[in-house]
Amino acid sequence: MLTSSGRKDARAFGDIKDDIQRDAIVEWLNDRRDFHKWFASLTTLCFAAYSLFGTSFTELEITQRVFMTLALVCLLFSVLTNLVILWSIPSWKIRIQIKELNNASSMRWDFRITTWVGVVCFLTGLTLGFISNYPG
């Protein structure tokens, strides 16, 4: 994390120096887990809504079928990225608590990249699903 002077701030989950920092990171991981549970549920709900309540696949034109297929693939990929994060959180917590991990930068980058891929796939899936169900 950059400070106001533009220097890298090691206190923002960089070097882990004491037990207070470890406890704060574990608490952050718990919050992160709760967010990804919610986001995975929301994505699954959208996937189910498009699958169950969208226009029947046989009634769609060929281009609409392609858009709907891509939308469902993007939503499914978004769910999978959330599951990857949810499955990796316990291992990160264990590594922090047993003091195997002394720098949390790799963990933060792992979560950032996977989260952004999931969010972009989710938004792409919603957009493509809307396009495929748009009458006309």
C-alpha positions in Angstrom: 0.0 0.0 0.0 1.3 3.4 -0.8 1.4 6.2 1.8 0.8 9.8 1.1 4.5 10.3 0.4 4.4 7.6 -2.3 6.6 5.1 -0.4 5.6 1.5 0.1 4.1 1.0 3.6 5.2 -2.4 4.9 2.7 -2.2 7.8 -0.2 -2.8 5.3 0.2 -6.6 5.2 3.7 -6.6 4.1 6.1 -7.8 6.7 4.5 -9.5 9.6 6.4 -8.7 12.8 4.2 -9.4 15.8 1.2 -11.4 17.0 -1.0 -8.3 16.9 -0.4 -8.1 13.1 -1.1 -11.8 12.8 -4.4 -11.5 14.6 -5.4 -8.6 12.4 -4.6 -10.5 9.2 -6.5 -13.5 10.4 -9.5 -11.2 11.2 -9.2 -9.7 7.7 -9.2 -13.2 6.2 -12.4 -14.0 8.1 -14.0 -10.9 6.6 -12.7 -11.8 3.2 -14.2 -15.3 3.6 -17.6 -13.8 4.4 -17.5 -11.5 1.4 -16.6 -14.3 -1.0 -19.3 -16.5 0.4 -21.8 -13.7 -0.3 -20.4 -13.0 -3.7 -20.4 -16.7 -4.7 -24.0 -16.9 -3.6 -24.9 -13.9 -5.6 -23.2 -15.2 -8.7 -24.8 -18.6 -8.3 -28.2 -16.9 -7.9 -27.6 -15.0 -11.2 -26.5 -18.2 -12.9 -29.7 -20.0 -11.7 -31.9 -17.0 -12.7 -30.6 -17.0 -16.2 -30.8 -20.7 -16.5 -34.3 -21.1 -15.1 -36.1 -17.8 -15.8 -34.4 -16.6 -19.0 -35.8 -17.0 -22.4 -35.9 -20.6 -23.5 -32.7 -21.6 -25.2 -34.6 -23.1 -28.2 -36.5 -19.8 -28.7 -33.3 -17.8 -29.0 -31.6 -16.8 -32.3 -28.2 -18.2 -32.9 -26.4 -15.0 -31.8 -28.5 -14.9 -28.7 -27.6 -18.5 -27.9 -23.9 -17.6 -28.3 -24.3 -14.7 -25.9 -26.3 -16.8 -23.4 -23.7 -19.6 -23.5 -20.9 -17.1 -22.9 -22.8 -15.4 -20.1 -23.3 -18.7 -18.3 -19.7 -19.7 -18.8 -18.5 -16.3 -17.4 -20.8 -16.7 -14.4 -19.6 -20.3 -13.8 -16.0 -19.1 -14.0 -16.8 -16.4 -11.5 -18.2 -18.9 -9.1 -15.0 -21.0 -9.5 -12.7 -18.1 -8.8 -14.7 -17.4 -5.6 -14.4 -21.1 -4.6 -10.6 -21.0 -5.2 -10.3 -18.1 -2.8 -12.6 -19.7 -0.2 -10.6 -22.9 -0.4 -7.3 -21.1 -0.1 -8.2 -19.0 3.0 -7.8 -21.8 5.6 -4.3 -22.6 4.3 -3.3 -18.9 4.5 -4.7 -18.7 8.0 -2.7 -21.7 9.1 0.5 -20.5 7.6 0.0 -17.1 9.3 -0.9 -18.6 12.7 2.0 -21.1 12.8 4.4 -18.3 11.8 5.5 -19.9 8.6 4.5 -16.8 6.6 6.5 -13.6 7.5 5.4 -11.5 4.5 1.8 -11.4 3.4 2.4 -9.6 0.0 2.0 -12.8 -2.0 -1.3 -13.6 -0.3 -2.6 -10.1 -1.0 -1.6 -10.3 -4.7 -3.2 -13.8 -5.0 -6.5 -12.5 -3.6 -6.4 -9.3 -5.7 -5.9 -11.1 -9.0 -8.4 -13.8 -8.3 -11.0 -11.4 -7.0 -10.7 -9.1 -10.0 -10.9 -11.9 -12.4 -14.1 -13.1 -10.6 -15.7 -9.6 -10.6 -14.9 -9.0 -14.3 -16.4 -12.4 -15.2 -19.4 -11.7 -13.1 -20.1 -8.4 -14.7 -19.4 -9.8 -18.2 -21.8 -12.6 -17.5 -24.5 -10.2 -16.4 -24.0 -8.0 -19.4 -24.0 -10.9 -21.9 -27.1 -12.5 -20.2 -28.9 -9.2 -20.5 -28.0 -8.8 -24.2 -29.1 -12.4 -25.0 -32.5 -11.9 -23.3 -33.1 -8.5 -24.7 -36.2 -8.7 -27.0 -35.7 -7.6 -30.5 
